[in-house]
Every structure is written in C-alpha cells, then in structure tokens.
Amino acid sequence: MIQLSVGQVSAIIAAITTALQLFFPTALALLIVGLLKSDMSATTWSSVGATLHSSHWAALLRADTATSVNVQGSVKWLLRIGSLGLLLIALASIITPIGLYETVQPNQVLQTVSFLYIADSGPFGYGTPERSTLGFNRLCGVPNLVTCPGSDTVEVKSNESISSDFPFGYDSRIPAEKIGLLQSGLQEQQQTVSSFFDIQFRSHNKRQDPDINNGTFYTAGAYRQLDTLVLQDSIEAIEGLVVDMINGRIAFRNHTLPAGISLGATWDEDLLVMEPETHCVDTNLTIDFTTSGLNGTLGGKLEDVVLTDRGGFANIATDSPTYDKASPQVNADLVNRAYQSAWYFDALLAIYYNVTRPNPNAFGYLTSAVGNTFQLPETTLLGLDKLVVEDYSSVFSTFLANDNSSFTSDDSFPFWPNPFNISRSNFSEIANECNGVVGTSKSNMSNVAVGCGLVYGVPRLSDGQTKLAYDPGVRLSMPLLSCASAVKMNVKKFSFRFNGTDGLRSLRVDSISDQSSDSKPLYWGVENNSGLDVNIQDAAPLWGLVSSTTPESDELSVVKSPYLYLPGNLGIFTILTQSGSDNVPGTTFAIDALSSLYDGDVFDPDQGFAGYGGKNSVAMFAQWQRLSATANGTAHIINLIYADLAANALVGTKSWLQSSNNIPGTGNANQKRQASTTSADASQATAQVPVRVFSRQIRYRWLFGIPAYVAVLLSVVIGSATLILVCLGRASTYKMRAYLNATSVGRSLSLFLYPGECEPQTSSSRWVRGVGTKKINISKPAWIPRATQPLLYPENFNNSSYTTGHSGVVGYENDDQPLIDQKTGTAIQLTPIASPMPPTQPRFGTSTQDNGQNLHQGYLSHFGAHHIAGQAQNQFPPPPTQTSNTYPMEGFAR
C-alpha cells in the first residue's frame, strides 16, 4: 500500500480542487450556452456575458476579451501579470502543501513529570534477584584474612604461621563513616550520578561463617551468565544498567521513566560510567598453517604449521622500550605497555630460536628476514576456530614442544636447540612488567590495575580475506597481538528518549557526551593504605566521589579529574567465579574481570561464561574475524567482552527516586529495586523530573513553497501599485463602478437598442428594474442583437425605415452598418454625456450627480424630449400604447 504524507494528501486534494475550479466554470458556461434562449432580458445578457467571458472558453476560443492585439500596452502587461499570478496561485495551491509533514518533536519548554520505576522484562530483568538488605562487606587477604583498613577487627599475628588469629571474630562490615565519605561528592552532582556504594553484584549468595560477623549472614557476589550483548552494536537499557555495545562500556542507572506520557519525552542525565580502555600492538609474527579437515572445517589435523616473521624478528628494535610510570592516574600509558610486552615477546622468541642473543653484546647478530618461517608442531592445544586470549607464557604449552610443561606430543617435530634456555617463566614475566604492580605493592591509587596478554586472532586467508568456512588445503594465517587494558570510571551526559510504548525497551539513548564545561568538577577519593600493614593484593583500595571540601589525608588520596583508573593487582586469586568471597563489586569486579579475560577463562564455556571465542557462535566468529584483522579492532574486541561481562555481573541502584540514596546495611532496610515498593512507600516511589515532552507538530520543507513565495511577492507588488494609485486618486470604487456599468454587455446593448430610456451610469438596482427588463434577441443567422419590445421614443428616428409584421422592432437583418464601427483603432467613449440640469423629481431613468449635473439630461438633449400637455418639461413622456413600426435605415445614431 502506498504511504502518503499529510502534505501529499493535501496536495492531491488541492489538485482535485483546482481541477474542479477549472472544470466547473468551463462546463457551466457550456451548459448555459446550451440552455440559452435567443430572446432574453438585458440583465440576463449581462449575467451570461460575465459568465461566458470569465470562463476558460474565452481563452480557448480566442474571444475578443482574451486577445492581446490592439490592446493598450499597460493594460496588456497588467493582464499578462494577472494571468501569471493566477497560474502561480494555482501551482502554489498544489505544490505548497507537499512540503507539509507531521512530526513528533520535543517541546522547547521543560515540563515536570512523574518518574516511576520500570522493570526490565527481558533476561536481565527476570534473571536479576531482589536486592539484598544485608549491605556491603569486605574480606581482606583472602584466603589468609587480615584486618581491612578502617575495620575495628582485632588481629593477632603469629610468627609461627602466615595466618592471623581474630579472638573477637572478623568484622567484614564497612564503617559507616567511610561509606559516607566516599559518597559525599554526590551532593554536588545530579541525583542520577552513582558512586562506589551504588554498584552491586547482579547475582549474589548468602554466606555464613561462625568467625565472620558473629556468625550472621553476609552477602557474597557471584558471576552468573544471563545473556550476551556483544553482537548488538547498539546501546541497550537493561535492569540497572545502560550498556553501550558500540564503544564497549556500561553506565549505572536504576531505571525510572516518565509516566502518563502518550508520545514520550526526552531529557538528559549524568551517569557514572565504567569504561575499559585497551590498546593492542601487532607483534608482526603470525602462525601460518594449511587445513586438511573434511568439508573445509578447521577441526582436522593441521599441516605445515610455522611461525612466520612479518618483521617481528627482522625489524626488532635493539633497545628495550619502557612506558611512563610517573603518574599512572594521569596517563596509564597503555600503548607503550602493550608495545613493551610485544617487544619482550618477540625478543624472547628470537632468542629461543637463536635468531639473536641476549648477551654478551645483546642483538650482536640477527639472522632472520621478513618472510622467514620457523616450524611448529602440527598437534597443538590451540583452538583454530575461535579467538583466544591468553598469557604470554601460553606459547610454550601451545606450540613450543621442547618445554617440559608442554601438553603436546609430536615425535616428528624437531626440537630447537634453545641455547640460552628460555623457559616459560621468562614469558610469565612479560605480564608482570606490563602490569607494573605485584602482590606486595602498596595499596594506593598509583598502582592501577592493568591486564596484559597475547591475543591469537581468528585465522584468515594469507591475502587477508575471510570466510566462514574454508576449503581443505587452503593456507591460513593467524595474527598475534599484544594488548593492555585498564578500567576507568567517569561521568558522562546521556540524552535519553522514551516513547512509552514498550516499557524499558522504549528507552533510547540519543547521544553520550562528556560533561559540559559548566558541570561541577569530579573529586575522586581513594583509600591510601600505604602506611598500613596490608598490600594491594590483600586489600585493593576503595574509591568514590567525595565533596570538593574533602581534605587529603594519610588515609585518603583526593584527585580532581574527569576520570579515575581503578587501582588493583591481578593475582592468582582474582577471578570471576560463581562463588565470590565478599561484596565490594566496585573494587573486585574490574580486577577479577581483567584477570579472567587475559587468563583466557572467559573463552571457555565450561567455566560458566558465554564462550566469547566464537566457537559456538558463527555470528560471533565472523565478528571477531573482521575485528581481529587490525590492532584497533582487536582492542575493541577486548572492550566489548569486558562490557558484556560487566552487564552480566553488575547492576546500578541509583535513580531519580530519593529512596535510591539509601545504602543497604547502614541502618535502613529499603530495597534498591522498586519492584517491591509497597503502597506505604508510594511517596518515595515517584520523582518529579523536568523533561521535554513530545508533541505532534507540523513542519514544512521550504523548497516546496517557491511558487507561493513568488505569488506572494507578485501580490505585494500589485498591492503596492494599487495602493499608490488609490492614494493618488487615479483608482477608486466610483471609477470602478462606472467602468463596470459601461462594460456590462446588457447595459451597453440597451443603450443602443433602447436609446434614451436610461442613463448609462444609473444604479444597478434601478437599471435591472428598468431597462434591464427589456428583451434583446440574439440569434441566427446574423447573431445581431435586436430589440424585441416597443421603444419609448421612436419619434427620434425615421419612422419610414421601420418594418412591420414582426413581434417588436425588426430590421436588423438588413442593417449593413454595425452599431459600433469595427475599424482598426476605433475608440469608444464610455464617458456619459452630461449637461447642466436642475434637480428633478426622482423618476425612472433619472439620477443627479454630486456636481448638480443630471447625466440623463445629455440623453434628453441628444435624443430630444417633446413636451406633452399635463407633464413637466423635464419628465419622460409615457410609453406608447403600441409598438413602433419604423426603424431608421441608417441605423442608430453613432
């Protein structure tokens, strides 16, 4: 079905109306002609003449009124301009409406509306448990517990054991003073901005330990996969979060939306954003192989597996690179971290293959060139039909068969001599150097949590092309890239749009931008535990938004910055698991997620993850195949996977509702999820928020108004000229009436056919009741007008010329002299003959001008007026009692 806009429908209606305006007078004129009688009154002929000459027949048949020959120049051009104006108006009436269209737009004026909590009806909604009221808790030193910073737990250390004793039990609660301090900055931000304690684990468990919190229940976070969003390439609103899968980040928001808005609304919010930042560097080494599997699959045995030097060996820099360690919170320098790791990886492999040497005289020789290959075992543990991210040391267990920790066995593989005894531990040091943090590092904001690892890209053809299924015997190439990632927190402005048609699914994000320059600055407070007997592995620092007046102290570092890199250490116990130990997701999740990602755990479905390698999803495999072709694309893969992990693991509890300001476990039992709100809490279940409400508005595409603009301009010109002539006295209604009377066909004919019976400029009301009733015959064969009623003043004409034997005056058929000379250039004087005449008694056919002149007196003087006994001298004689039978052979006086 054809979809028509309002403007198009209006244009169609206007076109039909214009067509009817053309058709109706044209058809009506033809209809009148068909019904005309040859003998009708002068008034009828005036009406008929006006109708016929105003119809389009005058132009079609090139009648006198439509010709431009011998027409006065000024009149000719004005008539042409008038015709052009009518044409423009007709076109404008059709074209102009096409530019009209209806749209739903937000009003410019803000309107306060009620916001209500709306639950997510999707997997992230019904898969998210109710919020716990047990509050946050923190266990430090897991598995060997130590007292957390700020806790009143009494710890007794023993020299004979690495573990400590807690004679009064272990208090995992976070002090209320610390919670208030790390949330204090929210008073200076918009209501929707979250801080550390507005972030919760989506899934959680209850735990109980007799030595912790006096044996009462406490909450521990858990990772459980609900769904995956990595293929969405959109910004999705899910329970407690806004997930940006275009850029790979999440924002914390407990969703409250406008209520009672039929067309929706738009508004802005500031939200806390968790954003991974990743940089990757190509090692310029590839693993190349030939497939031999049946039906082109990659599951069969591989042949001719080699490590190819694409410049990683041949063009290696002889000086080891470094990265900026001066101020990690200002510049984490992830690019140089990834480059340094790639350099170490290439250098260790080059030394392993004896392409160069570490000492003496490092890089004293270099025996490789671009394109050189180094044989690898054909039996490996590497999945070649998926993307893999692992530690740098995985290259030994995967490929280098002469390492004692190798899980491969291929007797046909010739062992490399490895003269410098490069081992797995050498490759393990790459990540430690990249992280810049070890377990014994101080627990402060300077030690940023950085994950580093090696990405085995999805194989593609040697020419760079990709396919979802490869033929047997094709040569494939797998890129190797070094990546480094950190997680930073910031606040961004989100522009929301909501149409109210489908719950939370109707919420859309129009844009995400940095805070404006007039926004209040962000002050980040981070625990400084450098002076305590805890390291960063025991207790990663807590952080939060603090007020601008919060002073820095020995226990708290304060930094004014638009972002904060999360501190921490990726250790052996930092891993996403379904059975977490405590409940501080703002600290532990980022560390655990980076660790699980770069250890390769998240690519294994058996570990409880979605299987982010793409082995079980052809669509994901194709996506990774495309992105892993470049370093930036590979970095984007890491960010997308991290964002998806965060979407499954975390939930935000902050909203427009005042109840979302409550922190569970601090003396109130208010639940963060408003689905459980009772009627008693109704006053806290809504919030008043200024928004721009959508309304239906009419818009116009100005290009379609060009004919109308020209018509308006022409009208202004004509109107201005008319106004000038009116002001000069050259145009007036009196003059207009005089010319209307003078050019009326019935009146003009009656002046000649019934002479002397009426003055030319008598009023229409008197004329139609007087001479206008006189019959005039226009018929075949000569179509010459003739009077068919008696004349009032036949004495003015030669009676001998009249003929008899007809109804009324006849003889026009033999008149060879027309009433009006049709010689070229003949002028017709329409000015009435006037002569001084005293005012007379109002009678039929008389009228007096303002200047005292009687217009009809000229007619009396011209035609004569015989005095009749008993009548006043200036009165018309009574009409004759019988029809005059004479007509002047020379015709009417001219």
N, C-alpha and C positions, 0 to 999 in steps of 0.2 A: 504494500500500500504506500502511495506517495505521501511523504510527510511535508506538510505545508506550514510555514510560519504564520504568525498573525499578520505580519506585513504583506506576505504573499497573498493571503486570503483577502486582505483589504484591497490590494491591487487588482485582484480578479473582480471583486465587487465594483471597484471604481471603473474598470474596463467595461464591465457589463452596463453600468450606469451611463458611461459615456456613449456606448453603442446605442443604448436606448434613447439618449438625448439626440443622437444623430438620426435614428430611425423614426422616432415619434413625430417630430415636425415634418419630416420628409413624407412619411406615409399619410399624416393628417392632411397635408396640403394636397396630396394626390386624391385623397378621399373627398375633400371639399370640392375639388375640381369636378369630380365625378357626380357630385350632388348639386352643383350649381344650376340655377335657373337663369335663363337669359334675361329675364325681367325682374330686377330687384331694386331695392331702395338704395339711395346714395350711401346711407350709413352702412348697409351690408357690403357694398363695394369697397368702402374704406376698410372694413374689417377683413374682407377677403384679400384685398391688396396687401395689407400689412402682413397677413399670414403667409401669402404666397412669396412675397419678396423677402421675408425673414427666414424662409426655409432654404434648404440647400439646392432647391430646384433652380433658383436664380443663378447660382454659380455653375451648376451642371449644364443648364441650357443657355448660359452666357446671355442672360437677360440684360436689359438696359441698366438696371440697378447694380449689376455685378461687373460691368465693363469699366475699363480704365482709360478708354480712348476719349480724347477731348474733355477729360476731367481736369478741373483746376489742380495745379501741381500740389499745393499744400493739402488739399482735400485728398488727392490721390495717395500721398505718402502717409497721411494720417489713417486712411482706410487700410492701407497695407500693414501699418503698425498694429492697427486694431485686429486685423486678421491673424497676424503673427502672435499677438498676445493671446487671442482665443486658442490658437494651436498650442502655445506653450502651456496654457492653463489646462487644456485637455490632456496633454502629455504629463503634466505635473500631477494631475489627479490620478493617473495610473501609476507613474513611476515613483512618486514620492512615498506612497505607503509601503513600497517594497523595503525601504530602509528601516521600517519599524520592526522591532523584535522585543519580545518579553524576556526578561531575565530575572533571576533571583539573586539579589545583591545585598550585602550587609549595609545597614544604615550607618551613616557617619556619626550619629549621636549615640553615645553609650547608654545602655539601658540595664538596670539592675534586675537580675532574675535569680530564681532559686536553683541551687545546685543540689542534686541528690546522688547518693552512691548508686552506681550501676555495676552489677556483677558481670563477669566475663562468662558467656555461655559456651565458650569453646573449651578445648582440652586444658588450657592453662587456668580456666575458671573452675571446672569441676574436679580438676586434679590438684588444686591447692587446698590444703587443710585449713581449718579455722585457726585464727591466730591464738597463740598461747599467751596466758597471763602470767607465766612464771618469770618472765623477764630475761635479761641478758646475764650470761655468766662466762667466766674466763678461767681456763686452766692453763697454767704456765709450766714449761719444762717437760711437757708430755714426751715420753712416757714417765720420766723421772720428775715428779712435780716439784716446783719451787714456788715460793710466795710471789704472787703477782704484784706489780707496782701499785702502791696505794692501798693494798689489802691489809686488814688487821690480823691476818693469819699468823700464828706463831710457828716458826720453823726452827727445828733443832737439827743441826748438821752434825754428821759423824765423820770422823777421819777414817773410819774403817769401811765406809760404804759411800758409794756415789749418790745414794738416795738420802732423803731427809725425813725426819720424823715431824709429825704435827700433833702434839699432845692434846690440843683442844679441837682437833679436826681442821678441815680445809674449807675456807670460805671462798666460794667461787663467784660471789656476787661482786658487781662493780659498784664502788662507792657512789652514793647519790651526788656528792659534791663534784666528782669527776664527770658524771653524766651531765649535770647542769652546766659545768664549764664548757664541755665540748659541744653543747647545743646553744650556748649563749649568743652566738652570732646570728641565729635565726630571727631574733627580734629586729634585726636591721635589714632583713631580706623579705621578699614576698612570702606570703603564707604557704605557698606551694613548694618552697625550697626545702630539701631534706638535708639532714646531717647524718652523722655516724649511726645514731640510735633510731633512725627512721628506716634503716635497712635490715631486713630479716631474711632468714632462710625460708625458702618456699616450702620445703619439706623439713620436718623435724621429728625428733623422737624424744620421749621422756626417759630419763635415766635416774637411777637411784644407787647411791653408794653410801655405806654407813659412815665413811670418813669425810664425805663431802656434804656441806650444808646440813649437818646434823642428821643425815640420812633421809632428808626430804627429796622430793622430786626436783629435778632440774632439766632444762631443755638442752638438747644437743642437735646441731644441724645435721642434715643428711642431703646427699645428692641423689635425686631420682629423676630419670629422664621422662618428661611429659610429652614432648613433641620436638620437632626440629623446624627451624625457620631459615636455614642457610640458603635455601633456594628461592626465597620470597622476593628478594630485591625490592623491598618496599619498607615503609615504616608502619609497624603494626602496634596497636594498643592491645595488650594482654593484661591479665589480672596483675595489678600492682606495678606494671612497667610500661614504658613506651620503648619499643625495640626498633632501632634503626639498622635494618639489614642492608641498607645501601652503603653505609660507611662502616658498619660493624661497631655498634655502641648501644648502651641502654641508658634510659633515664628513669628515675624513680618517681612514680606517681600512683597514688591510690585514686581510682577513677571516680570522680564526681562530675556529673554532666547536667546541662540545663534541663529543667523540667517545664512542660507545658509550652514548648516552642514548636509550632507547626512546621515551619520551614527551616528551623535551625538557627545557629548563631556562630559567630567567630570571636575569638579572644586570644590573648597572649598570656603565657605563664613562664616563669623562671623555674627550671627544674635542675636538680643535681644529676650530673651525667657521669657514668663510669665508662671510660673510653680507653681501649687498648691502643698502644702506639707501637708499630712494628716496622722494622727496616730489614731488608734482606739484601745480600750481596752474592752474586754468582761466583762460585769457586772456579769457574772456567774449566771444570772437569765434568765429564759425562760418562755414564755407564751405557755401553752400546751392546746390543745382542741381536740375535736372529731368532725369530719364533719358529717353532716346529710343531705346535699343537694342532690337533684336529680341528677342522672348521674355523681355523683362524683364531682360536681362543688363545689366551695367554697362560692357560693353566698347564700346558705341557712342558716338556723339557726345553731349556734354552740352549742355544748353540752359540759358540764363538763369543762368549761374554768377555768384554775387555773394558778397561778404564782408559778413556781417550783424553789426551792432553789437548785442551782447547785454548791453552795459554796459561793455565794454572801453574804448570811447571816451567814452561819455556820462558814466560814473561814475569816470573815471580820477582817481587822487589827484594833486594838483598838486605834492606834494613827493616827490622820488625816494627810494625805500626803500633801506635798507642791511641788511647782515647782520653778525653777530658775528664778528669776526676776531681776537679777543683770544686765544683758546685753542682752536684747531680740534680738538685731540685730546680735549678735554673735551666740546666742543659744535661739531660741524661746521655746525650751523645750516642744514641743507639746505632747510628750509621757507622761510626768508627768502631763500635763494639762488634757489630756484625762483620765488618771488614777485617778487623784484627783476628776474629775467630776463623774466618775463611783463610786468611794468610797462614795461621798456625796449622790449620787442617791441610792445606796444600804443602806446606813445608815439611810436616811430619810424613806425609805420604811420599814426597820426593826423597826424603832421607831413607824411608823404608825401602823404596825401590832403587836406592843408590843412584838416584839422578843427581844428587848433590850430597854434601856432608855438613854436619853441624860444627865440627871442629877437627883439627885446628883450621884456621882460615876458613870460616863459615862461607858456604857458597863459593868455595875455591874452584869448583868445576860445576857445570850444568850440562848434562848430557841429553836432554830432551828437546824436542822441537814440536811446534804446533802440529797436531795430527798423529803424533806417536801414540801407540797403544801399549797397554800393559795387561797381560792375561789375568783373568779372574776365574774362579771355579764356576762350573756350569750348574752346580747344585747349590742353591742358596736358600736362606730363610726369608728373603725379601719378597714381599708381595708385589708383583709387577703389574697387577690390575687394579691398583689403588694408589692413592697418595699416602706417603709415610713421613712422619716427623719423629726423629729420634735424637738421642745424644750423639755427640761426635764419635764417641768410642764404639758405637754400634757398627761401624765399618769393619771392625775386626770380627765380631760374631757373625756378620753377614757375608763378608767376602774374603777376608784375609785368612786362608785356611791354615797357615802355619803358626797361628796363635794358639796357645794352649787352651784358651777359653772358647775356641771356635766350636760352633754346633754343627758345622758342615763336615762332610767326609767325601772327598773326591780324590781317589788314588791317582787319577790321570793328571791331576793338577800339579805342575812343577813348583815346588816351594822356592820362594825368593830367598836369597841368602840373608837379607836383613842384617848387614854387617854392623849396624850401630844399635841393634837390639831395641828397636822401637816397639813399645808394648801398648796394651790397652790403656794403662794408667796414664801414659803420655797424652793420649787423646782425651781422657777424662779431665785433664787439667784445663783444656780449652774452655769448657763451660765455666769453670771456677774463675778463670781470668776474665771472662766476659761478664759474669755476674758482678764481680768486684766485691762481693760480700761472702763471707764464710760464716759458719755457725757461731763462731766465737766473737764475731764483730759486735760493736756496741749497738744497743737498741736505741737508735735515734733516726731522725728524718734524713740524714745524709746517706744512709745505706738503703738505696732504692732497690726494690725487688725487680730483678731483671731475669727473664728467661731466655736462654740461648740454646740453639740446637741446629741440627742438619736436616734439611728438607730434601727428600727424594721425590722429585717431581714426577708427574704422570708421564709415562713414555709416549713419545710421538715419533713420527717418521723422521728419517735423517734430514729431510728437506724442511722440517718444521711443521708439516701438515699433520692434522689429527683426524682420527676416525674412531668410531665407537667399537668397531670390530675390524681386526687386521687379518689379512690373508696369511696363510702359512708361508714361511720363508722370507717375510719382509724384515728389513733391518730397522730396528727401533733405537731411539736414543733417550736416555733418562738424565735430566739435568740434576745437578747437586748444588744446593744453595744454602748459605749460612744466614740465619735470622736471629734477631734480638728483639725482645718485646718487653715493654713496661706498661703499667696501668696508671692512668692519671684521672683525677677527679676534677671536674669543673662545673660551672653553672652556665647553662645556655638558655636562650629565649626560644620558646616553642610557640608557633602560631597554630592554634587549633581551629578546626571547623567541624561542626556537628549538625547533622540534619534530622536526627531524632527518629529515623525510620526503622533502624535495626539494632537498637541498643548500642553496646560498645563497638560493634562493627561499623557503626556510622561515624565514629570519631576518626577524623583525618588530621594529619599534620601537614600543613601547607608549607612550612619552612622551619628550619632550625638555624639559628644565628648566634653569634657571640653577644654577650650583654652589651647594651649601648653604653656610650661614654658617660652618660649621666646616671648610670646604675651605681649603686653603692659598692665599693670595693670589697673583695673577699679576704678575710683574715683566717688563715688556717692554723689551728693549734695542734701540735703533735707532741706526744709524750717524749720526754728526753730522759731515758733510763741509763744514761752513760755513767752516772755516779752510783748506780745500784749494782748489786751482785747478780745481775741477770744479763744474758747476752741476747742478741736478736733472734737466735734460734729458740731460746726459752720463751721470750715474750716479744712479739712484734708490736711496735708502738701503736697505741690507739690514736685516733685523729678526729678532728671535727671542725666545724665552723665556729669560731669564737668571736666575741664582740670586739669592736675596734679599740676598746679601752682595756682589753685584757693585757696585762704586762707579761713579758717573757720572764721565765724563772729557770732555776736549775732543773725543775721537773717538767717544764713545758717550753717548747720552742714555738714561736709565733712568726709566721711569714705572711706578708701581704703579697698575694699573687693571684692571677686568674685561674691557676690550676695547682694541683698538688700531685706529685708522683708518690704512689703508695710505697712505703718502706717495708722491708721484709727480707727473708732469706729462704731460698728454695732448697730445703733439706730432704733427707730420706723419709721423714715422716709427714711431709707436706704433700698431700694427695687428696683428690676428691674421692669420697667414699660414701657409701650408704649408711655408715655408722660413724658420724663425727664425734668429736670429744667434747666440744663446748659450743657456745652460742655467741660468737662475735664475728658475724659474717663480713662486716665492714673491713676487717683486717685479714681474716684467714682465707676468705674465698679467693681473692686475687692471687695470693701466693699459691694456694692449692691448685687453682685452675692453670696457672702458668707451668707449674711443676708437672701436672698430669698431661698437659698439652705437649711439652717438649720432651717428656719421657716416652711419649707415644701411646699412653694408656687410653686416651680418648678415641683412638682409632681402632680400638678392639671392642666389638660389641659384647664380648664375653665379660668385660669389665663393667657392664651396666650403662654403657654410653650408646649413642645412636650409630656409631660406626662411621666416623667422619671421613674415612679414607675414600669412600665411594665404591667399595667393593660390592655392597648390597644395594646400591642405588645408581642406575645408569645415568640419571639426570645429574646427580652429584659428581659422578665420574667425569661426565662431559664438562661440567662447570670447572672442576679442578684442572682438567686437561687444558682448557683455554687459559685459565689464570696462571698456572704454573709455568707458562712459557716465558714469563718475564719476572724480574725481581720484585717490581711493584705489585704485580698480580699475585705473586706468592705471599707477600706481606699482607695483602688483602684477604687471602685465604685464612691466615692465622687470626686476623681481626674478626672475621666472620665466625669462625669456630669459637673464639672466646666469647663473642656476644651471644651466641646460641647457648653456650654453657651457662652464662650469667642469667639468661632468660629462664632457663630451667631450674636454676639454683636459688635465685634471689627474688624478693618481692619488696616493693616500697609501700610504706604505710601512711605517708604524708599526703594530705589532700586539703581542699578548701575548708573542710569541717574543722571546727575547733577541737573536737574530740580526738582528732589525729595528732594533737600536740602532746597527748598523754603518753608516757613511757611505761610499758608494762613492767611490773615488778618493782615499781617505785612508790607503792602505797595506794594505787588505784587498780581496779580490775577492768577498766574499759578495754574492750577488744578493738583492734585496729580495723578489722573487716566489718563494714557496716551492714553486712547481710544479717547480722544477729541483733541489730538495733531493735529495741522494743519501743512500744508507744510511750513509755516513760522517758525515753531518750529522744523524743521527737524534736525537742527544742534544739538538740545538737545534731540532728540528722539532716539538716539543711543549712545552706550557707548562701548569702547574698553576694553575687559576683557581677561586676559590670561587664557586659558583653555588647557586641554589635549584632542585633537581631536581623536575620534575613527577611526580606520582604520582596514581593513581586514589583518590579519596576520596569517601566517602558524605556527602552533605549533606541537610539537612531543612528544608522550609518549615513553619515552626512553626504557621501558621494551621490546617493540616490536623490538628493534634494536639489541638484543643479538646475533642472528645469524650473523648479519652484523659485529658486533664488533669482534666476533671470526674469521670471514672470513678476516677481515682487519688485525687482529693480525697474522693470519697464513700467509697472504700475506707479511706482514712486515718481518716475519721470513724467508720465502722463498726468498724474495727480498734481504735481508741482506746476506744470504748464497750465493746467486748468485753473488752479488757484490764482496764478498770476493774471490770467485773462479775466477771471471773475473780479479780482481786486481792481483791475483797470477798467472795468465796466464793459468790456467787449463781449463778455458772455454772461447771460442772466436767464432766469427762468421765464421772464417775459418774452425775451427773444426766442428762447427755445419753444415756447408755446406758439408764437407767431409762425415759426418755420414748420412746426408740426401741423398746424392748421393749413398752411399754404401748400404743403406737400401731400396732404391727405387726398387720395385719388377720388374718393366720393365727393369731397368738398370741391376739388378742382373741376371735376366734370359738371357739378351742379352750377358752378359759376358761369359756365359756357352754355349749358343746356337749359338752365332755368335762370336767365340773366335778370338781375335787378331784384330777385326775390330775397336775397340775404347778403349782408356784407361779408367779406372774406374772413374777418377775424372775430366774428361773433362767437360767443362761448359755445363749447361742445354741447352743453345741456340744452341750449336754445336751438342749436343747429340740428341736433338729432330729432327734435320735436317739430322742426320747421321743414326746411328744405331737405333735410336728411330723410324725410319720408317719401320724397319724390322718387318715382320709378325711373330707372335708367336701363335701357335694353342694350346688351352687348351680345351679339350672336352672329352666326354665319349669315351670308358668305363673306361679308367685308369686315366683320368684327369691329364695326364703327359704333361708338356709343351714340344713343339717340334717346331723346326724351319721349316718354310714353304717357305723360299727363299734361293737361292744359297749362298753357303759360299764363301767368298773371298779367303780363304786359306785352301782349302781341302787337300793340299799336306801334311799338318801336321798330318793327320790321316790315318789309314789303309784303303785304298780305297776298299779293298775286303769286308769290312764289310758293305758297303752301299748297300741299296736295291733300286731297280728301280720300275718303273710302277706307281709312285705317283707324285702328283704335289708337287715338292720340296722334301726336305730331309725327309725320313721316317725311321722307325725302332725303334721308342721309345716304341712301344707296347711290343717289345721283350727285352727291356733293364731291366734286373733284378738287376742292380746296380744303385741306385739313384744318382742324380747329387751331392747331399750333404749327406754325411754319417749321418744318424739319430741316431747313437749310443748315449747313455746317456753320457752327459758330453763332447761331441764333440765340439770343439771350431772352430769358423770360423774367419779366419784372414781377416779383411777388409782393412788392410794397403796395399797400392799398391806396386808392385814390382818395384823398381827403380834401375837404373844403370846409371853411368856417360855416357853422350852422348852430343856431341857438338850441339849447336843450329842448327836447320834445317829450311829450308824454310817452312813457315806455310802451312800445308796441312791438309786435312781432317784427323781427328783422331789423331793429334799431338798437344802437348802443352808443354811448358817449365816451370819448377818451378823456383822460385826465386834463388834457390841454384845452378842453372845450370844443374840440373838433368832433363832428359826427362822421365816422368812417362811411356810413351808408350814404351820406349826403353826396359823396362823389359819384356813387352809383346813380342817384337820382338826377344829378346834373348830366351824367353821361347818357343815360337812357331816357331822361325826361320823365315828368310826372304831371299828368293833366289834372286840373282842378275839377273836382266833381262837387256839385251842389250838395250842401249839407255836410261837407267834410272839411276838416282843417287842411290848410295848404300843404303841410308837411307830412300828412298821413298817406299811407298807401291806399290806392283805390281798392274796392272789394274785388275779389276774384271774379272772372267772367262766369256767366251761367252756362256757357257751352264751350266746347273745345275749339281753339283757334284752328282755322283750316289753311293757314298760309305759313310759309317758311321762306325766309329770304334766300333767293337763289345764289346770292354771293356769299352765303354762309353767315355765321355770327361775326359781329364786329370784332376786329383784332386790334 
